[in-house]
Amino acid sequence: MFRDILDFMKAARDRDPAACGPLCVLFCYPGLKALLFHRMANALWQVGLCLPARMVSQVGRFFTGIEIHPGAIIGRGLFIDHGMGVVMGETAEIGDNCTLYQGVTLGGTGRARGKRHPTLGDGVTVGAGAQILGNITIGSGSYIGANSVVIKDVPANATIVGVPGRIVSIAGERVSVSLHHERLPDPVLERLAELQREIEKVEEELRETAVVRSRQQAAS
Protein backbone atom coordinates (compact mmCIF):
# COMPACT_ATOMS: atom_id res chain seq x y z
CA MET A 1 0.00 0.00 0.00
CA PHE A 2 2.92 2.33 0.64
CA ARG A 3 3.89 1.91 -3.00
CA ASP A 4 0.31 2.79 -4.02
CA ILE A 5 0.51 5.97 -1.99
CA LEU A 6 3.78 7.00 -3.64
CA ASP A 7 2.44 6.16 -7.11
CA PHE A 8 -0.73 8.20 -6.51
CA MET A 9 1.24 11.18 -5.18
CA LYS A 10 3.45 11.13 -8.25
CA ALA A 11 0.42 10.84 -10.53
CA ALA A 12 -1.29 13.75 -8.78
CA ARG A 13 1.82 15.89 -9.06
CA ASP A 14 2.21 15.10 -12.76
CA ARG A 15 -1.45 15.30 -13.84
CA ASP A 16 -3.24 17.69 -11.48
CA PRO A 17 -2.18 21.35 -11.46
CA ALA A 18 -4.28 21.85 -8.32
CA ALA A 19 -2.12 19.47 -6.27
CA CYS A 20 -0.50 21.74 -3.67
CA GLY A 21 1.76 19.27 -1.95
CA PRO A 22 2.05 15.66 -0.74
CA LEU A 23 0.13 16.25 2.49
CA CYS A 24 -2.78 17.74 0.55
CA VAL A 25 -2.84 14.70 -1.72
CA LEU A 26 -2.54 12.30 1.21
CA PHE A 27 -5.37 13.75 3.27
CA CYS A 28 -7.69 15.43 0.76
CA TYR A 29 -7.80 13.29 -2.41
CA PRO A 30 -10.62 10.72 -2.38
CA GLY A 31 -9.03 8.80 -5.24
CA LEU A 32 -6.12 7.75 -3.03
CA LYS A 33 -8.43 6.57 -0.25
CA ALA A 34 -10.56 4.66 -2.76
CA LEU A 35 -7.49 2.83 -4.07
CA LEU A 36 -6.35 1.89 -0.57
CA PHE A 37 -9.79 0.54 0.30
CA HIS A 38 -9.76 -1.40 -2.96
CA ARG A 39 -6.39 -2.99 -2.24
CA MET A 40 -7.79 -4.31 1.05
CA ALA A 41 -11.05 -5.45 -0.52
CA ASN A 42 -9.28 -7.12 -3.43
CA ALA A 43 -6.98 -9.04 -1.09
CA LEU A 44 -10.02 -10.42 0.73
CA TRP A 45 -11.74 -11.19 -2.59
CA GLN A 46 -8.75 -13.16 -3.86
CA VAL A 47 -8.88 -15.55 -0.90
CA GLY A 48 -12.63 -16.10 -1.26
CA LEU A 49 -13.87 -13.82 1.53
CA CYS A 50 -16.53 -12.24 -0.66
CA LEU A 51 -18.75 -10.73 2.02
CA PRO A 52 -15.94 -8.99 3.97
CA ALA A 53 -14.53 -7.79 0.65
CA ARG A 54 -17.84 -6.25 -0.36
CA MET A 55 -18.23 -4.67 3.08
CA VAL A 56 -14.81 -3.02 2.80
CA SER A 57 -15.65 -1.75 -0.69
CA GLN A 58 -18.91 -0.30 0.60
CA VAL A 59 -17.09 1.51 3.38
CA GLY A 60 -14.76 2.95 0.75
CA ARG A 61 -17.75 4.00 -1.31
CA PHE A 62 -19.33 5.72 1.71
CA PHE A 63 -16.22 7.78 2.45
CA THR A 64 -15.14 8.59 -1.12
CA GLY A 65 -18.16 8.41 -3.44
CA ILE A 66 -16.15 6.00 -5.60
CA GLU A 67 -17.43 2.44 -6.04
CA ILE A 68 -14.86 -0.16 -7.04
CA HIS A 69 -15.89 -3.80 -7.03
CA PRO A 70 -13.40 -5.93 -5.06
CA GLY A 71 -12.84 -8.12 -8.11
CA ALA A 72 -11.65 -5.27 -10.35
CA ILE A 73 -7.98 -5.36 -11.36
CA ILE A 74 -6.13 -2.04 -11.14
CA GLY A 75 -2.55 -1.41 -12.24
CA ARG A 76 -0.04 1.05 -10.85
CA GLY A 77 -0.28 4.83 -11.10
CA LEU A 78 -4.05 5.15 -11.47
CA PHE A 79 -5.14 8.75 -10.82
CA ILE A 80 -8.81 9.35 -10.01
CA ASP A 81 -9.43 13.11 -10.08
CA HIS A 82 -12.37 14.32 -7.94
CA GLY A 83 -13.86 10.85 -8.31
CA MET A 84 -17.46 11.34 -7.19
CA GLY A 85 -19.70 8.86 -9.01
CA VAL A 86 -16.92 6.71 -10.47
CA VAL A 87 -18.03 3.06 -10.78
CA MET A 88 -15.88 0.07 -11.73
CA GLY A 89 -17.43 -3.35 -12.23
CA GLU A 90 -16.27 -6.77 -11.06
CA THR A 91 -14.33 -7.79 -14.16
CA ALA A 92 -13.00 -4.35 -15.08
CA GLU A 93 -9.25 -4.20 -15.68
CA ILE A 94 -7.18 -1.00 -15.68
CA GLY A 95 -3.59 -0.79 -16.86
CA ASP A 96 -0.79 1.36 -15.49
CA ASN A 97 -0.80 5.18 -15.37
CA CYS A 98 -4.46 5.68 -16.32
CA THR A 99 -6.54 8.74 -15.39
CA LEU A 100 -10.26 8.77 -14.59
CA TYR A 101 -12.40 11.82 -13.91
CA GLN A 102 -15.65 12.09 -11.97
CA GLY A 103 -18.72 10.21 -13.12
CA VAL A 104 -16.85 7.60 -15.15
CA THR A 105 -18.49 4.17 -15.43
CA LEU A 106 -16.68 0.98 -16.37
CA GLY A 107 -19.85 -1.06 -16.60
CA GLY A 108 -21.14 -4.36 -17.83
CA THR A 109 -23.90 -5.27 -20.26
CA GLY A 110 -26.43 -8.06 -19.84
CA ARG A 111 -26.56 -10.64 -17.07
CA ALA A 112 -24.08 -13.18 -18.37
CA ARG A 113 -21.28 -14.18 -16.03
CA GLY A 114 -17.64 -14.08 -16.96
CA LYS A 115 -15.73 -11.14 -18.42
CA ARG A 116 -18.34 -8.45 -18.97
CA HIS A 117 -16.58 -5.20 -18.09
CA PRO A 118 -14.02 -3.12 -20.01
CA THR A 119 -10.26 -3.49 -20.12
CA LEU A 120 -8.22 -0.28 -20.24
CA GLY A 121 -4.66 -0.37 -21.54
CA ASP A 122 -1.80 1.65 -20.11
CA GLY A 123 -1.99 5.44 -20.10
CA VAL A 124 -5.70 5.72 -20.94
CA THR A 125 -7.50 8.94 -19.96
CA VAL A 126 -11.28 8.90 -19.48
CA GLY A 127 -13.08 12.25 -19.29
CA ALA A 128 -15.83 13.21 -16.86
CA GLY A 129 -19.12 11.36 -17.24
CA ALA A 130 -17.86 8.92 -19.88
CA GLN A 131 -19.45 5.47 -19.96
CA ILE A 132 -17.42 2.47 -21.16
CA LEU A 133 -19.67 -0.56 -21.32
CA GLY A 134 -19.21 -4.25 -21.95
CA ASN A 135 -16.31 -6.61 -22.50
CA ILE A 136 -14.34 -4.26 -24.74
CA THR A 137 -10.72 -3.15 -24.84
CA ILE A 138 -9.50 0.45 -24.84
CA GLY A 139 -6.06 0.56 -26.41
CA SER A 140 -3.11 2.05 -24.56
CA GLY A 141 -2.69 5.82 -24.76
CA SER A 142 -6.27 6.45 -25.84
CA TYR A 143 -8.39 9.42 -24.75
CA ILE A 144 -12.12 9.04 -24.08
CA GLY A 145 -13.85 12.43 -24.22
CA ALA A 146 -16.20 13.67 -21.52
CA ASN A 147 -19.73 12.18 -21.62
CA SER A 148 -18.84 9.75 -24.42
CA VAL A 149 -20.48 6.31 -24.50
CA VAL A 150 -18.10 3.62 -25.74
CA ILE A 151 -19.43 0.17 -26.61
CA LYS A 152 -16.82 -1.08 -29.11
CA ASP A 153 -13.10 -1.80 -28.98
CA VAL A 154 -10.82 1.21 -29.36
CA PRO A 155 -7.36 1.01 -30.95
CA ALA A 156 -4.27 2.36 -29.23
CA ASN A 157 -3.65 6.12 -29.21
CA ALA A 158 -7.16 6.97 -30.38
CA THR A 159 -9.39 9.87 -29.36
CA ILE A 160 -13.08 9.04 -28.88
CA VAL A 161 -15.96 11.49 -28.56
CA GLY A 162 -19.74 11.41 -28.83
CA VAL A 163 -22.69 9.08 -28.27
CA PRO A 164 -22.04 6.45 -29.37
CA GLY A 165 -18.30 7.03 -29.21
CA ARG A 166 -16.58 7.79 -32.52
CA ILE A 167 -12.89 7.67 -33.33
CA VAL A 168 -11.88 11.18 -34.40
CA SER A 169 -8.11 10.75 -34.53
CA ILE A 170 -5.43 8.11 -34.13
CA ALA A 171 -1.71 8.10 -33.45
CA GLY A 172 0.11 11.13 -34.81
CA GLU A 173 -3.02 13.22 -35.20
CA ARG A 174 -4.58 12.40 -31.87
CA VAL A 175 -5.41 15.10 -29.33
CA SER A 176 -2.65 15.39 -26.77
CA VAL A 177 -3.51 13.92 -23.38
CA SER A 178 -2.89 17.28 -21.75
CA LEU A 179 -6.39 17.44 -20.26
CA HIS A 180 -7.61 20.21 -22.59
CA HIS A 181 -11.16 18.87 -22.83
CA GLU A 182 -12.34 22.03 -24.56
CA ARG A 183 -10.16 21.20 -27.57
CA LEU A 184 -11.80 17.88 -28.35
CA PRO A 185 -13.38 17.83 -31.79
CA ASP A 186 -17.14 17.50 -32.19
CA PRO A 187 -17.91 15.30 -35.23
CA VAL A 188 -21.65 16.08 -35.11
CA LEU A 189 -21.05 19.83 -35.06
CA GLU A 190 -18.49 19.51 -37.84
CA ARG A 191 -20.99 17.60 -39.99
CA LEU A 192 -23.71 20.18 -39.33
CA ALA A 193 -21.31 22.94 -40.34
CA GLU A 194 -20.50 21.04 -43.53
CA LEU A 195 -24.21 20.68 -44.33
CA GLN A 196 -24.71 24.39 -43.68
CA ARG A 197 -21.95 25.24 -46.16
CA GLU A 198 -23.54 22.95 -48.77
CA ILE A 199 -26.94 24.59 -48.24
CA GLU A 200 -25.44 28.05 -48.64
CA LYS A 201 -23.72 26.92 -51.85
CA VAL A 202 -27.02 25.59 -53.28
CA GLU A 203 -28.82 28.79 -52.31
CA GLU A 204 -26.17 30.88 -54.07
CA GLU A 205 -26.49 28.77 -57.22
CA LEU A 206 -30.28 29.17 -57.13
CA ARG A 207 -29.94 32.95 -56.81
CA GLU A 208 -27.55 33.06 -59.78
CA THR A 209 -29.94 30.91 -61.83
CA ALA A 210 -32.84 33.21 -60.96
CA VAL A 211 -30.84 36.27 -62.06
CA VAL A 212 -29.95 34.65 -65.39
CA ARG A 213 -33.58 33.70 -66.05
CA SER A 214 -34.73 37.18 -65.16
CA ARG A 215 -32.30 38.69 -67.64
CA GLN A 216 -33.35 36.24 -70.34
CA GLN A 217 -37.00 37.09 -69.82
CA ALA A 218 -36.25 40.82 -69.93
CA ALA A 219 -34.30 40.39 -73.17
CA SER A 220 -37.10 38.48 -74.83
Residue pairs with C-beta under 8 A, 6 or more apart in sequence:
1 36
1 39
3 76
4 32
4 35
4 36
4 39
4 76
5 26
5 32
5 36
7 76
7 77
7 78
8 25
8 29
8 31
8 32
8 35
8 77
8 78
8 79
9 22
9 25
9 26
9 32
10 77
11 77
11 78
11 79
11 97
11 99
12 19
12 25
12 29
12 32
12 79
13 19
13 25
15 79
15 81
15 99
15 179
16 79
16 81
19 25
25 32
26 32
30 63
30 64
30 65
30 66
30 80
30 82
30 83
30 84
31 64
31 66
31 78
31 79
31 80
31 81
31 82
31 83
33 60
33 63
33 64
34 60
34 64
34 66
34 68
34 80
34 83
34 86
35 74
35 78
35 80
36 60
37 56
37 57
37 59
37 60
37 63
37 64
37 68
38 57
38 60
38 68
38 70
38 72
38 74
40 56
41 53
41 54
41 56
41 57
41 60
41 68
41 70
42 53
42 70
42 71
42 72
42 73
42 74
44 50
44 52
44 53
44 56
44 70
45 53
45 70
45 71
50 70
53 70
54 70
56 70
57 67
57 68
57 69
57 70
60 66
60 67
60 68
61 67
61 68
64 83
65 83
65 84
65 85
65 86
66 80
66 83
66 84
66 85
66 86
67 86
67 87
67 88
68 74
68 86
68 87
68 88
69 88
69 89
69 90
69 92
70 90
71 90
71 91
72 88
72 89
72 90
72 91
72 92
72 93
72 94
72 106
72 117
73 92
73 93
73 94
74 88
74 93
74 94
75 94
75 95
75 96
75 97
75 98
75 122
76 96
76 97
77 96
77 97
77 98
78 94
78 96
78 97
78 98
78 99
78 100
79 98
79 99
79 100
80 86
80 99
80 100
80 101
81 99
81 100
81 101
81 102
82 101
82 102
82 128
83 100
83 102
84 102
84 103
85 102
85 103
85 104
86 100
86 102
86 103
86 104
86 105
87 104
87 105
87 106
87 107
88 94
88 106
88 117
89 106
89 107
89 108
89 116
89 117
90 108
90 116
90 117
91 108
91 114
91 115
91 116
91 117
91 135
92 106
92 117
92 118
92 119
92 120
93 117
93 118
93 119
93 120
94 106
94 120
94 124
95 120
95 121
95 122
95 123
95 124
95 140
96 122
96 123
97 122
97 123
98 120
98 122
98 123
98 124
98 125
98 126
99 124
99 125
99 126
99 177
100 126
101 126
101 127
101 128
101 129
101 130
101 146
102 128
102 129
103 128
103 129
103 130
104 126
104 127
104 128
104 129
104 130
104 131
104 132
105 130
105 131
105 132
105 133
106 117
106 118
106 120
106 132
107 117
107 118
107 131
107 132
107 133
107 134
108 116
108 117
108 133
108 134
108 135
109 116
109 133
109 134
109 135
109 151
110 116
115 135
116 134
116 135
117 134
117 135
118 132
118 133
118 134
118 135
118 136
118 137
118 138
118 150
119 135
119 136
119 137
119 138
120 126
120 132
120 138
121 137
121 138
121 139
121 140
121 141
121 142
121 156
122 140
122 141
123 140
123 141
123 177
124 138
124 139
124 140
124 141
124 142
124 143
124 144
125 142
125 143
125 144
125 177
125 179
126 132
126 144
127 143
127 144
127 145
127 146
127 147
127 148
127 181
127 184
128 146
128 147
128 181
129 146
129 147
130 144
130 145
130 146
130 147
130 148
130 149
130 150
131 148
131 149
131 150
132 138
132 144
132 150
133 149
133 150
133 151
134 151
136 150
136 151
136 152
136 153
136 154
137 153
137 154
138 144
138 150
138 153
138 154
139 153
139 154
139 155
139 156
139 157
139 158
140 156
140 157
141 156
141 157
141 174
141 177
142 154
142 155
142 156
142 157
142 158
142 159
142 160
143 158
143 159
143 160
143 174
143 175
143 177
144 150
144 154
144 160
144 165
145 159
145 160
145 161
145 162
145 165
145 181
145 184
146 181
146 184
147 163
148 160
148 161
148 162
148 163
148 165
149 162
149 163
149 164
149 165
150 160
150 164
150 165
151 164
151 165
152 164
152 165
154 160
154 165
154 167
155 167
155 170
156 171
157 170
157 171
157 174
158 167
158 169
158 170
158 174
159 167
159 168
159 169
159 170
159 174
159 175
159 184
159 185
160 166
160 167
160 168
161 168
161 184
161 185
161 186
161 187
162 186
162 187
162 188
166 187
168 175
168 184
168 185
168 187
169 175
169 185
175 183
175 184
175 185
